[in-house]
Amino acid sequence: MKRIKVLVVDDSAIVRKIFSQELSKHEDIEVVGTAPDPYVARDKIVKLKPDVITLDVEMPRMDGLTFLRKLMKYHPTPTIIVSSLTPRNSELALEAMECGAVEVLAKPGGSYSVGDMSIQLVQKIRAASRVRMLQKSTPPIAAPAAPRPLEPVRSDALKRTTHKVIALGASTGGTEALKVVLTQMPANSPGIVVVQHMPPRFTTAFAQRLDGLCQIDVREAADGDSVRPGLALIAPGNYHLVLKRSGARYYVEVKEGPLVCHQRPSVDVLFHSVARYAGANAVGAILTGMGRDGAAGMLEMRRAGARTIAQDEDSCVVFGMPKEAIEAGAVEYVVSLFDIPRTILKVLEEEENAGR
């Protein structure tokens, strides 16, 4: 069995020790080294050639973002950002994702215990080891060489579809994938509910960042929020997001509960609720990510009459979740990430024209 070689880069000796201890419990993972700062890390990367790097965003001698940019230029390596749960660090972590990091992890402590951390750490390392790194200086997302521009949506195209719901689920590579999708949604699009595997507080910063980029409003979901046209609700980290309906009104519940597919929030939890309460009034898309979270829920959505879409392998950072959904027979359309917004709007217009 080929083991995943990991380099842990963190100025905290305690974090380096905890990560090394937790990872050593797994036969498929080997910590080949640790480093207290980017300069030591640079030498060890050249010597040890790790498959995956964990990297703190706040480091002595050279900040994590500067180091990450240099790393992606000269030695592109799947990198997991490790950060404490502060607003500043959340922003830095999102910037790191834009620079090429593939995952984000909350440091143990606060609202994340060591037990929770170890589950997430191992899963993220396994996912990161499967990421296909692209050419130097390019973030790990596979854009087409000349992406076709999206056709403008007629202002009246969605007037009679306000009862529809769009559900999106993503994991590894999903922050950038969701940005591609949500920035292309028109201001009058149906209400959108989103699960992105991400720790607490990072989802707050993620929603705020998207809100500044999109025509629609984007915010972190709160219990009881209405799902309305022109609004995307992002599941808060460490909480499941559930769609409910009261008469003609859709709303969400934000709730605790056990991990589902090793995740909280879970795409499956969201998709199952969408199948139950929106049925044929829903469109679902499953994006890049490792594992099978969302496959069973999307199959339930399709059986309930929803239209379903999966991101194709060529545009995925990790073709895991979409592949599982496709193989389960849950997917109607398999398209490039850059065609997903167009496909969502196309099927909504088809539904409208059919009078459904």
C-alpha positions, 0 to 999 in steps of 0.5 A: 500500500502506497502511503500518503506522505505528509509535511506538517508546517506550523509554528506551534509545537503542540499542533505539530505534535497532535497532528503527527500523533493523530496521523500516525494512527492511520496505516495509509498516512505517513508524516515524513516531517514537520517544520516550524516556519516556511524556510524550514518547510522549503528545504524539507519539501525539496528533500522529502517530496511530500504528497500533501502539506498542512500549512498554518496561515499565520507563520513567523519569518514568512506569512502563510499566503506568501509561502503558498504563492511561492509553493504553487509557483515552484513546487505545486503540492496539494495544501491544506490550510490550518487556521484558528477560528478568528475572523481575520484567519477566516479571511486569510484562509479564503485568500489561500484557497484562491491562491491554490490551497485545496482544503481548510481545517480548524485548529483543535480548541474552541468549538473543535475538539481534537477528536473532531479535528482528527476525523476531518484531518484524515479525510482532508489529507486523503482528499488532497492526495487525490487532487490533480495539481495543474501547471505552475502558478495556476490554482487547482481548478480545471478551467477550459482553455477558452471558456465560452461566455455565458449567455445573458439571461432574459429579465423575464426568463424566471418570472414564474419560477419563484416557487423553485429551489436550487440546491448545491453541494460541494467539498474539496475545491468547492469554494472556487467552484461555488464562486463560479456558479453563484456569480453567474446566477441572475438577481431574480434566480430562485432561492438557493441552498448550499452545503460546502464542507467547511468548519465554523466561522469560515462559512461566515467569511465565505458567504460575506465574500460571495455576497460582494461578488454576486448579483444575488444576495448570499449569507450564512443561513440562520434557523428559520430563514426564508428561501426566497428568490435572489438569495443563497443561504450557505450552511453554517460550519458544524451544522446541518442545513434542512429545507422545510415548507410551510404552505407556499413558503420554503424556509430552512432549519439549522440544526445539530446532529450526528455526522453524516458521511463523516460530515456536518454539514452534510450534502445528503441531509440537505438533498434528502430534505429538498427531495421531501419538501420541494420534489419536482420544484427543485434543481440540484447540482453536486460539485467537486469533492471526495467521498459519497456525500450527496449521492443518496440524497441526489438520487432521492431528489431525482426520484421525487422529480427534481432535475439533477446535475453533476460536475464533470471529471475534467473540471473537478478538483476531486471527482469523488462526490459527482462520480458517486452520484452519477454511478448511483443513477442520480444525475440527469446532466453531467457538464463542465463546472463552467456550464453548470449555471447555464444548465441550471437556468436552462432546466428552469426555463424548460420547467417554466415553458412546460407549465410545471 
